[in-house]
Amino acid sequence: MSSQIAQLRDRIELEIESMHQGLTGLAMVARHKLITARYNRLGQLEEELATHVGEARAAQFSCQAYIRLAKGE
């Protein structure tokens, strides 16, 4: 189970990074659609992670991952 949790956490981080790239990167075309799709996928992954670690921990991980990315870590 821990490998599945690790995979979900990695995928969440990738979705957050992709959303960030859509906001700040060179991807100028269809930004809204890109961000919406990534945000929806992030929600699905967070829900899946919550089945393993609980809603609060899943949300906390997503928030921490976003903060790390925003700080450039």
Residue pairs with C-beta under 8 A, 6 or more apart in sequence:
1 52
4 52
5 49
5 52
5 53
8 45
8 48
8 49
8 52
9 49
9 61
9 65
11 45
12 42
12 45
12 46
12 49
12 61
12 62
12 65
13 65
13 69
15 38
15 41
15 42
15 45
16 42
16 62
16 65
16 66
16 69
17 69
18 34
18 38
19 34
19 35
19 38
19 39
19 42
20 69
20 70
21 27
22 31
22 34
22 35
22 38
23 31
23 35
27 34
42 62
46 58
46 59
46 61
46 62
47 58
49 57
49 58
49 61
50 57
50 58
50 59
53 61
